[in-house]
Amino acid sequence: MQAEDDWGQGGSTLVVAFEGWNDAGEAASTAVRGLRDQLGLVPLVEVEPEDYFDYQFNRPVSTFDEKGERVLTWPSVILSGPVDGTPGIHVLLGTEPSRGWKTFAEEVLDAVAVAGVERIVFLGAMLADVPHTRPIAVFASSESASVRERFELERSSYEGPVGIISVLADAAEQAGIPTVSIWASVPHYVHNAPSPKATLALIERLEDFLDLTVARGSLAEDAEAWERGIDELASDDDDMTAYIEQLEQARDTVDSPEASGEAIAEEFERYLRKRDGDQPPTP
């Protein structure tokens, strides 16, 4: 069992994101992919897709490679780490599996143990009733009391359907690996488009748990362009404009000086509960 106070003391930190249910606006997967590329991490372990994916739900994709040859790309989950095998940042990135979640979690934990991972940060993004014109709401939580105390985090009070992130987080905590989950809220009325603004918000919060500055690239400019594009769409739709104004008023109320931390957490949990019948990624 891991010591209570050793978050950040040696070993490797694993950053995790899954495409699909847990990844509104592709915000989480884009953040982790950028971190992987920035650090030049290399594949260490690829989970065997035949064991965990329903190919009618997550279909392989046909593309052409640089030589003009047709290739099939299968859904996958890959653990990547430093090229020299030294302790440092590792990432786990891929598609949320369709089945065998308990066995999948065991396989992943075996792999991260071999990699020397001692702490895990999960990134996710959810669709929520939030306006695109305000800062992206980000909520960080942990099931570890010592981690909550160290980073002044809340403990999620959510009850309901969960994704693979929750399953892995529970398995890791049971194995003595402390975890943090970071979730960004993406406006549900732009759910079909990537959200660089949410990716940027996740990266900014992620840095609080890593001894590392994560490269932004063009994210700031992309986020501004994303917001301007939605503004232009809304300007031609009176109903959408009125709806966004309602969301702005609700958000400004939550963010007012009179709103307590508990009220803000309750508002976040309301977003989670509302999504149970839609697309509900959960911490």
C-alpha positions as CSV (number, residue, x, y, z in Angstrom):
1,M,0.0,0.0,0.0
2,Q,1.3,3.4,-1.0
3,A,2.2,5.9,1.7
4,E,-0.3,8.6,2.5
5,D,1.9,11.6,1.7
6,D,3.9,10.6,-1.4
7,W,2.0,12.2,-4.3
8,G,4.8,13.6,-6.4
9,Q,7.6,11.8,-4.6
10,G,9.4,9.7,-7.2
11,G,8.0,7.2,-9.5
12,S,5.9,8.0,-12.6
13,T,2.6,9.9,-13.0
14,L,0.1,8.5,-15.5
15,V,-2.3,10.8,-17.3
16,V,-5.3,9.1,-18.8
17,A,-8.0,10.0,-21.3
18,F,-10.5,7.9,-23.4
19,E,-12.2,8.9,-26.6
20,G,-15.9,8.6,-26.7
21,W,-18.3,8.8,-23.8
22,N,-15.8,10.5,-21.5
23,D,-14.6,13.0,-24.1
24,A,-17.0,15.7,-25.0
25,G,-15.6,18.0,-27.6
26,E,-12.5,15.7,-27.8
27,A,-11.2,17.9,-25.1
28,A,-9.6,15.3,-22.9
29,S,-8.1,13.1,-25.6
30,T,-6.6,16.2,-27.4
31,A,-5.0,17.3,-24.1
32,V,-3.4,14.0,-23.5
33,R,-2.3,13.5,-27.1
34,G,-0.6,16.9,-27.0
35,L,1.2,16.0,-23.8
36,R,2.4,12.7,-25.3
37,D,3.7,14.4,-28.4
38,Q,5.3,17.2,-26.4
39,L,7.3,14.7,-24.3
40,G,8.1,12.4,-27.2
41,L,6.6,9.4,-25.4
42,V,6.8,6.0,-27.1
43,P,4.3,3.1,-27.0
44,L,5.1,0.6,-24.2
45,V,2.0,-1.6,-24.1
46,E,-1.0,-1.9,-26.4
47,V,-4.1,-3.5,-25.0
48,E,-5.3,-6.3,-27.3
49,P,-8.4,-4.9,-28.9
50,E,-10.1,-8.2,-29.7
51,D,-10.7,-8.8,-26.0
52,Y,-12.5,-5.5,-25.2
53,F,-14.0,-3.9,-28.3
54,D,-17.3,-4.4,-30.1
55,Y,-16.3,-3.6,-33.7
56,Q,-19.9,-2.9,-34.6
57,F,-19.8,0.0,-32.1
58,N,-16.2,1.0,-32.5
59,R,-15.5,0.2,-36.1
60,P,-12.0,0.0,-37.6
61,V,-11.2,2.8,-40.0
62,S,-9.8,2.5,-43.5
63,T,-7.2,5.0,-44.6
64,F,-4.2,5.3,-47.0
65,D,-0.7,5.5,-45.6
66,E,2.1,7.8,-46.9
67,K,2.9,5.2,-49.6
68,G,-0.6,5.1,-50.9
69,E,-1.3,1.7,-49.4
70,R,-4.7,1.0,-47.8
71,V,-4.5,0.3,-44.1
72,L,-7.0,-0.5,-41.4
73,T,-6.7,1.3,-38.1
74,W,-8.3,-0.6,-35.2
75,P,-9.6,0.9,-32.0
76,S,-6.9,0.6,-29.4
77,V,-5.7,1.7,-25.9
78,I,-1.9,2.4,-25.6
79,L,0.3,3.1,-22.6
80,S,3.2,5.3,-23.6
81,G,6.2,6.4,-21.6
82,P,9.7,7.9,-21.9
83,V,11.9,6.3,-24.6
84,D,14.7,5.5,-22.1
85,G,12.3,3.8,-19.7
86,T,13.1,6.2,-16.8
87,P,10.4,7.4,-14.4
88,G,8.4,10.3,-15.5
89,I,5.2,11.2,-17.2
90,H,3.3,8.3,-18.8
91,V,0.0,8.5,-20.7
92,L,-2.8,6.1,-21.4
93,L,-4.8,7.0,-24.4
94,G,-7.4,5.3,-26.5
95,T,-11.0,4.4,-27.2
96,E,-13.3,3.5,-24.3
97,P,-13.6,-0.4,-24.4
98,S,-17.0,-1.9,-25.0
99,R,-16.8,-4.9,-22.7
100,G,-14.7,-6.7,-20.1
101,W,-14.1,-3.6,-18.0
102,K,-13.0,-5.5,-14.9
103,T,-10.5,-7.6,-16.8
104,F,-9.4,-4.5,-18.7
105,A,-8.8,-2.6,-15.5
106,E,-6.7,-5.5,-14.2
107,E,-4.6,-5.5,-17.3
108,V,-4.0,-1.8,-17.3
109,L,-3.0,-1.8,-13.6
110,D,-0.6,-4.6,-14.3
111,A,1.0,-2.6,-17.1
112,V,1.2,0.6,-15.0
113,A,2.8,-1.3,-12.1
114,V,5.6,-2.5,-14.4
115,A,6.0,1.1,-15.6
116,G,6.5,2.3,-12.1
117,V,3.4,4.5,-12.0
118,E,2.6,5.7,-8.5
119,R,-0.2,8.2,-9.1
120,I,-2.8,8.7,-11.8
121,V,-4.6,11.8,-13.2
122,F,-7.7,11.1,-15.2
123,L,-9.0,13.7,-17.7
124,G,-12.6,13.9,-18.9
125,A,-15.1,16.2,-20.5
126,M,-18.9,16.3,-20.3
127,L,-21.7,18.0,-22.1
128,A,-23.4,20.5,-19.8
129,D,-25.7,23.5,-19.6
130,V,-22.9,26.0,-19.7
131,P,-22.3,29.0,-22.0
132,H,-19.4,29.1,-24.5
133,T,-18.8,32.8,-23.6
134,R,-17.6,32.1,-20.0
135,P,-14.5,30.4,-18.8
136,I,-14.8,26.6,-19.1
137,A,-15.9,25.1,-15.7
138,V,-13.4,22.6,-14.5
139,F,-13.9,20.3,-11.5
140,A,-11.1,18.3,-9.9
141,S,-11.9,15.6,-7.3
142,S,-10.2,12.6,-5.6
143,E,-11.3,9.6,-3.5
144,S,-8.1,9.9,-1.5
145,A,-8.5,12.0,1.7
146,S,-4.8,12.9,1.7
147,V,-4.8,14.0,-1.9
148,R,-7.9,16.1,-1.3
149,E,-6.2,17.7,1.7
150,R,-3.0,18.4,-0.2
151,F,-4.6,20.0,-3.2
152,E,-7.7,21.4,-1.5
153,L,-10.0,19.3,-3.7
154,E,-13.7,18.2,-3.3
155,R,-14.8,14.7,-3.2
156,S,-17.4,14.0,-5.9
157,S,-20.9,13.2,-4.5
158,Y,-22.1,11.9,-7.9
159,E,-24.2,8.7,-7.9
160,G,-25.2,7.1,-11.2
161,P,-23.9,5.6,-14.4
162,V,-20.2,5.7,-14.9
163,G,-17.6,5.3,-17.6
164,I,-14.3,3.4,-17.8
165,I,-12.5,6.3,-16.1
166,S,-14.5,5.7,-12.9
167,V,-13.8,1.9,-13.1
168,L,-10.1,2.4,-13.5
169,A,-10.0,5.1,-10.8
170,D,-11.7,2.7,-8.4
171,A,-9.4,-0.2,-9.2
172,A,-6.4,2.1,-8.8
173,E,-7.5,3.4,-5.4
174,Q,-8.2,-0.2,-4.3
175,A,-4.6,-1.0,-5.3
176,G,-3.2,1.9,-3.3
177,I,-2.5,4.2,-6.2
178,P,-3.9,7.7,-5.5
179,T,-5.9,9.3,-8.2
180,V,-7.3,12.7,-9.3
181,S,-10.1,13.2,-11.8
182,I,-10.4,16.4,-13.7
183,W,-13.5,17.2,-15.7
184,A,-14.3,20.1,-18.0
185,S,-17.9,21.2,-18.9
186,V,-18.5,21.6,-22.7
187,P,-21.6,23.5,-23.9
188,H,-24.0,20.9,-25.1
189,Y,-25.2,23.0,-28.0
190,V,-21.9,22.6,-29.8
191,H,-21.4,19.0,-29.0
192,N,-20.4,18.0,-32.6
193,A,-17.3,20.2,-32.8
194,P,-13.9,19.9,-31.0
195,S,-13.6,22.3,-28.1
196,P,-10.1,23.8,-27.9
197,K,-11.3,26.1,-25.1
198,A,-12.1,23.0,-23.0
199,T,-8.8,21.4,-23.9
200,L,-7.0,24.5,-22.8
201,A,-8.9,24.6,-19.5
202,L,-8.0,20.9,-18.8
203,I,-4.3,21.6,-19.5
204,E,-4.2,24.5,-17.1
205,R,-5.7,22.5,-14.3
206,L,-3.6,19.4,-15.1
207,E,-0.4,21.4,-14.5
208,D,-1.4,21.7,-10.8
209,F,-0.6,18.0,-10.5
210,L,2.5,17.7,-12.7
211,D,5.9,19.2,-12.3
212,L,5.7,20.3,-15.9
213,T,4.5,23.1,-18.1
214,V,2.3,21.7,-20.8
215,A,2.8,23.3,-24.3
216,R,-0.3,25.2,-25.5
217,G,0.6,25.4,-29.2
218,S,-2.2,27.3,-31.0
219,L,-4.8,26.4,-28.4
220,A,-5.4,30.0,-27.2
221,E,-5.9,31.2,-30.8
222,D,-8.0,28.2,-31.6
223,A,-10.2,28.7,-28.5
224,E,-10.8,32.3,-29.5
225,A,-11.7,31.3,-33.0
226,W,-14.1,28.6,-31.6
227,E,-15.9,31.1,-29.5
228,R,-16.2,33.6,-32.4
229,G,-17.6,30.9,-34.6
230,I,-20.3,30.1,-32.1
231,D,-21.1,33.8,-31.7
232,E,-21.6,34.1,-35.4
233,L,-23.9,31.1,-35.5
234,A,-25.9,32.4,-32.5
235,S,-26.3,35.9,-34.1
236,D,-28.5,34.4,-36.8
237,D,-30.7,32.5,-34.3
238,D,-32.8,34.5,-31.8
239,D,-33.8,31.4,-29.8
240,M,-30.2,30.3,-29.5
241,T,-29.1,33.8,-28.5
242,A,-31.8,33.9,-25.8
243,Y,-30.9,30.5,-24.5
244,I,-27.2,31.4,-24.3
245,E,-28.1,34.6,-22.3
246,Q,-30.0,32.4,-19.8
247,L,-27.0,30.2,-19.4
248,E,-24.8,33.2,-18.9
249,Q,-27.0,34.5,-16.2
250,A,-27.0,31.1,-14.4
251,R,-23.2,30.9,-14.7
252,D,-22.7,34.4,-13.4
253,T,-24.9,33.6,-10.4
254,V,-22.8,30.6,-9.6
255,D,-19.6,32.6,-10.0
256,S,-20.7,35.5,-7.9
257,P,-18.8,36.3,-4.7
258,E,-21.9,35.3,-2.8
259,A,-21.8,31.7,-4.1
260,S,-20.1,29.3,-1.8
261,G,-17.8,26.5,-2.8
262,E,-20.5,24.0,-1.8
263,A,-23.0,25.8,-4.1
264,I,-20.6,25.5,-7.0
265,A,-20.0,21.8,-6.3
266,E,-23.8,21.3,-6.1
267,E,-24.2,23.0,-9.5
268,F,-21.6,20.7,-11.0
269,E,-23.3,17.6,-9.6
270,R,-26.6,18.9,-11.1
271,Y,-24.9,18.9,-14.5
272,L,-23.8,15.3,-14.0
273,R,-27.2,14.1,-12.9
274,K,-29.0,15.7,-15.8
275,R,-26.8,13.8,-18.3
276,D,-27.8,10.4,-17.1
277,G,-30.1,9.8,-20.0
278,D,-28.0,11.6,-22.6
279,Q,-24.2,11.4,-22.8
280,P,-23.1,11.2,-19.1
281,P,-19.3,11.0,-18.5
282,T,-18.8,10.9,-14.8
283,P,-15.9,11.5,-12.4
